[in-house]
């Protein structure tokens, strides 16, 4: 099933984060993303032609975050936005993070 057709499910904690091999196995589903912080987070930097486009993208990611109930860390400036995703309650990666990454890719076009 395509990750963009799934919805992030609330994480109550008490769930083990994905192992590095599990996370590496899912990376193919989210082109452009990389594992960072010892494979406990996903990160991608998106490039834009100017500040306005970067800001619009960040706004759309914020709307997605509210709709999915899953909130990334975002830094941006002129021509770029870096998104970092992980499931805070478990201190690592969960399928939700890959769902959110796939939907973020779709927003970028």
C-alpha positions as CSV (number, residue, x, y, z in Angstrom):
1,X,0.0,0.0,0.0
2,X,1.2,3.5,-0.9
3,X,2.3,5.4,2.2
4,X,0.5,8.5,1.1
5,X,-2.9,6.7,1.3
6,X,-2.3,5.9,5.0
7,X,-2.9,8.1,8.0
8,X,-0.7,8.6,10.9
9,X,-2.0,6.8,14.0
10,X,-1.6,8.3,17.5
11,X,1.4,6.8,19.3
12,X,0.8,6.3,23.0
13,X,4.4,5.3,23.7
14,X,5.5,2.0,25.0
15,X,6.3,0.9,21.5
16,X,9.8,0.1,20.4
17,X,11.2,2.3,17.7
18,X,12.2,0.8,14.4
19,X,15.6,-0.8,14.3
20,X,18.2,0.5,11.8
21,X,17.6,-2.4,9.4
22,X,13.8,-1.8,9.5
23,X,14.3,1.9,8.8
24,X,16.8,1.3,6.1
25,X,14.3,-1.1,4.5
26,X,11.6,1.7,4.4
27,X,13.9,4.4,3.0
28,X,13.1,3.3,-0.6
29,X,9.5,4.4,0.1
30,X,10.5,8.0,0.7
31,X,13.0,9.2,-2.0
32,X,15.3,12.0,-0.9
33,X,15.1,11.3,2.8
34,X,18.0,10.1,4.9
35,X,18.5,8.5,8.3
36,X,20.2,10.8,10.8
37,X,21.1,10.7,14.5
38,X,22.0,7.0,14.5
39,X,18.9,6.1,12.4
40,X,16.5,7.6,14.9
41,X,15.2,10.4,12.7
42,X,14.4,11.1,9.0
43,X,15.7,14.3,7.4
44,X,15.4,16.0,4.1
45,X,16.3,19.4,2.7
46,X,14.0,20.7,0.0
47,X,15.2,23.4,-2.4
48,X,13.2,26.3,-3.7
49,X,13.7,29.3,-6.0
50,X,13.2,31.9,-3.3
51,X,12.1,32.6,0.3
52,X,8.4,32.9,-0.6
53,X,8.3,29.4,-2.1
54,X,10.1,28.0,0.9
55,X,7.7,29.7,3.2
56,X,4.7,28.4,1.3
57,X,6.0,24.9,1.6
58,X,6.6,25.2,5.3
59,X,3.0,26.5,5.7
60,X,1.7,23.5,3.8
61,X,3.8,21.1,5.9
62,X,2.4,22.8,9.0
63,X,-1.1,22.2,7.8
64,X,-0.3,18.5,7.1
65,X,1.2,18.2,10.6
66,X,-2.0,19.4,12.2
67,X,-4.2,17.2,10.0
68,X,-2.0,14.1,10.8
69,X,-1.4,14.9,14.4
70,X,2.3,14.4,13.7
71,X,4.7,17.3,14.1
72,X,8.1,17.6,12.5
73,X,10.9,20.0,13.2
74,X,11.4,22.5,10.4
75,X,14.1,25.0,9.7
76,X,13.9,27.2,6.6
77,X,15.4,30.3,4.9
78,X,15.9,31.7,1.5
79,X,15.5,28.8,-1.0
80,X,15.4,25.9,1.4
81,X,13.4,24.0,4.1
82,X,14.8,21.2,6.2
83,X,12.3,18.8,7.7
84,X,13.2,16.4,10.4
85,X,10.8,13.7,11.6
86,X,10.7,11.2,14.4
87,X,8.2,9.9,16.9
88,X,9.0,11.9,20.1
89,X,7.2,9.5,22.5
90,X,9.4,6.6,21.5
91,X,12.5,8.5,20.8
92,X,12.9,7.0,17.3
93,X,11.2,6.0,14.1
94,X,7.8,4.5,13.5
95,X,5.8,3.8,10.4
96,X,4.0,7.2,11.0
97,X,7.3,9.0,10.3
98,X,7.6,7.4,6.9
99,X,3.9,8.1,6.2
100,X,4.5,11.8,7.0
101,X,7.7,11.9,4.9
102,X,5.9,10.4,1.9
103,X,3.1,13.0,2.3
104,X,5.7,15.8,2.6
105,X,7.3,14.6,-0.6
106,X,3.9,14.8,-2.3
107,X,3.5,18.5,-1.1
108,X,6.9,19.4,-2.7
109,X,5.7,18.0,-6.0
